[in-house]
């Protein structure tokens, strides 16, 4: 299928590096396309690596994703993870058809914000095993409160129907997380999250700030309230998000995401790098690097404002 690309050489400095944006997009995807992408074969795990926020693969990027727009820098997994050099998905707005991974059963509107910055950890060595990729925020469009199953929320996409997505984010501030450690004596105080980045979205005029922002939704990481040393000390607003290095995915636990509580991992801090987009192409629905991920769909009015939120 065809695609539109604004190449970096066509405008200076491209979008420019940015931390805040408002994006409005109209789209309609045939039901047959949604079904065909969902039926694609999964990547071979022998030649791919999990990306740390889903049991999902870097190789190839945009696996079973129908992109609507791609932008920003193209990053690789970090050598510090021991599995470095695999390409990450770009920043995108798209439709996630990885049903078997999330258990959501239907395609969902999803947003990936990939930065060129990395988190830092207060453990020795500085590069822990779960620092798999440069900081990424992934809002997959489906989720419920961990450990409770309550308050489910989704951004299901119906085929053959026009949809409108309105998305806003601010990555200008970093954030930090401190974990209680049950193995210390006496136990540490409860978890503390110092929020920074924020994200908001609406689908078809319905606000979706909440569980649909898993796994990046920071407000979802109050762990099992029955375990007092793992309770979140201070609740935070639903629109705060945290980057990939702050959490892990446990498919055996029934689609539960949780921050990694280890005896040697107590504190993580993120930077405020934003999106590195200067001299980078913008693609609708994808840029030339991802032409194999362009599918039959219709798009109408697209508005993309940076520097505002």
Beta strands, then each sheet from edge to edge (+ up, - down):
strand 1: 4-6
strand 2: 20-28
strand 3: 65-71
strand 4: 91-96
strand 5: 108-114
strand 6: 120-121
strand 7: 136-139
strand 8: 142-143
strand 9: 153-154
strand 10: 163-170
strand 11: 176-178
strand 12: 192-194
strand 13: 198-203
strand 14: 206-207
strand 15: 248-250
strand 16: 256-258
strand 17: 267-269
strand 18: 282-284
strand 19: 298-306
sheet 1: 1+ 18-
sheet 2: 14+ 13- 10+ 2- 19+
sheet 3: 3+ 4- 5+ 7-
sheet 4: 6+ 17- 11+ 12-
sheet 5: 8+ 9-
sheet 6: 15+ 16-
end
